[in-house]
């Protein structure tokens, strides 16, 4: 029995990572050489740098007697979508897209699909890191008060407002009340939704690979398959619609103004487009069905043949 276990583990290791006598392009080596993990490390470094950005509230965005009314919305204790909830939803989209690649696309070899599925997850996470880090840097640099800043500052809308030299003097801790622009929920949720929606539409309608509904050349397998994909087309947009609802909820919760949300949505769409285009550069090349002929097998021209240039 122990001998059988040892042999089984050895076979698994040889299949995944190879040995000295096997081909150099084993699965582990391909994951090391053909995935975008170095770029993910660069994104993590950028995220660390963004957390060290010091807020400049009170220097470049000052609340005065003239603009205090802009930030007089009531503070909502509970949010429609807490930060942990939409973050958990977004991170679950990475294995969701990897599963589509592994089980919906059938035209590539097994190892090619595994490598590309890993690239999908890494590129998706990297784009999220860049989106979140850029949002946090802008929040700290701009330091715009939130719409409920007065309620945070004085503990209630009916509290007496204190001004020192024309500037507001808060009597309570405002927390992140000076980090309104842009909306982090909006930028990240729109990134999550836009990236996964673009990926789903690309796989179902544009990518030339064998799927349950389309051939490798891009044609529909049947009229029924074409009709079923009309329903799938609507299903592809559920992440984008959910991301839009999350962004809109930030206005209802008085956490952000419409300008904050719109800016965050634009940021999310831009980063999603950039990193999805980068993902396309990692698509494995399709194996050609035509036979490659050597020079000796090509038809030879005779002196009587007329060639027109």
Residue pairs with C-beta under 8 A, 6 or more apart in sequence:
13 19
14 22
15 27
16 26
16 27
16 28
17 26
17 27
17 28
17 29
18 24
18 26
18 27
18 28
18 29
27 111
27 114
27 115
30 111
30 115
31 114
31 115
31 118
34 115
34 119
34 282
35 115
35 118
35 119
35 122
36 119
36 122
36 123
36 126
36 278
36 282
37 122
39 122
39 126
40 122
40 125
40 126
40 129
43 125
43 126
43 129
43 130
43 133
44 129
46 129
46 130
46 133
47 129
47 132
47 133
49 133
50 132
50 133
50 134
50 136
50 137
51 136
53 136
53 137
53 140
53 141
54 140
55 139
55 140
55 143
55 178
55 179
56 140
56 141
56 143
57 143
57 178
58 143
58 167
59 143
60 141
60 142
60 143
61 142
61 143
61 144
61 145
61 178
62 167
62 168
63 71
63 145
63 149
63 153
63 167
63 168
64 163
64 166
64 167
64 168
65 163
65 166
68 150
68 161
68 168
70 147
71 145
71 146
71 147
71 148
71 149
71 150
72 150
72 151
72 157
73 147
73 148
73 151
73 254
74 148
74 151
74 157
74 254
75 148
75 151
75 152
75 254
76 148
76 253
76 254
76 255
79 249
79 253
79 255
80 249
80 252
80 253
81 185
81 246
81 249
83 185
86 185
86 188
86 189
86 192
86 246
87 188
89 192
89 242
90 128
90 188
90 189
90 191
90 192
91 125
91 128
93 124
93 192
93 195
93 196
93 239
94 120
94 121
94 124
94 125
95 121
96 196
97 120
97 121
97 124
97 196
97 199
97 200
98 117
98 118
98 120
98 121
100 199
100 200
100 203
101 113
101 116
101 117
101 120
101 203
102 113
102 114
102 117
104 203
104 211
104 212
105 113
105 203
105 207
105 209
105 210
105 211
106 209
106 210
106 211
106 212
107 209
107 210
107 211
107 216
107 286
108 116
108 209
108 284
108 286
109 287
112 284
115 284
116 282
116 283
116 284
119 279
119 282
120 199
120 279
123 275
123 278
123 279
123 282
124 195
124 196
124 275
124 279
126 275
127 191
127 195
127 271
127 272
127 274
127 275
127 276
128 188
128 191
128 192
130 271
130 275
131 187
131 188
131 191
131 267
131 268
131 271
132 184
132 187
132 188
134 187
134 267
134 271
135 182
135 183
135 184
135 187
135 188
135 264
135 267
136 184
138 181
138 182
139 179
139 180
139 181
139 182
139 184
140 179
142 181
143 178
143 179
144 178
144 179
144 180
144 181
144 260
145 177
145 178
145 180
146 152
146 176
146 177
146 178
146 179
146 180
146 254
146 255
146 256
147 180
147 254
147 255
147 256
147 257
148 177
148 254
148 255
149 174
149 177
149 178
149 180
150 157
150 161
151 157
152 170
152 172
152 173
152 174
152 175
152 177
153 168
153 170
153 171
153 172
153 174
153 177
154 160
154 161
154 162
154 170
154 171
154 172
155 171
155 172
159 171
161 168
162 168
162 169
162 170
162 171
163 169
180 255
180 256
180 257
180 260
181 256
181 257
181 259
181 260
181 263
182 260
182 263
182 264
182 267
183 247
183 250
183 255
183 256
183 260
183 261
183 263
183 264
184 264
185 246
185 247
185 249
185 250
185 255
185 256
185 264
186 246
186 247
186 250
186 256
186 260
186 261
186 262
186 263
186 264
186 265
186 267
186 268
187 263
187 264
187 265
187 267
187 268
187 271
188 268
189 242
189 243
189 244
189 246
189 247
189 268
190 240
190 243
190 244
190 247
190 264
190 265
190 267
190 268
190 269
190 272
191 243
191 267
191 268
191 269
191 271
191 272
192 239
192 243
192 268
193 239
193 240
193 241
193 242
193 243
193 244
193 268
194 239
194 240
194 243
194 268
194 269
194 272
194 273
195 272
195 275
195 276
196 239
196 240
197 236
197 237
197 239
197 240
198 272
198 273
198 276
199 276
199 279
200 235
200 236
200 239
201 233
201 236
202 276
202 280
203 209
203 211
204 211
204 213
204 214
204 229
204 232
204 233
204 236
205 229
205 233
207 283
208 216
208 217
208 218
208 286
209 216
209 286
210 216
212 221
212 225
213 220
213 221
213 225
213 226
213 228
213 229
213 232
214 220
214 221
214 225
215 221
216 286
220 226
220 229
243 268
244 265
247 261
247 264
247 265
248 261
250 256
250 260
250 261
251 257
251 258
251 261
256 264
301 307
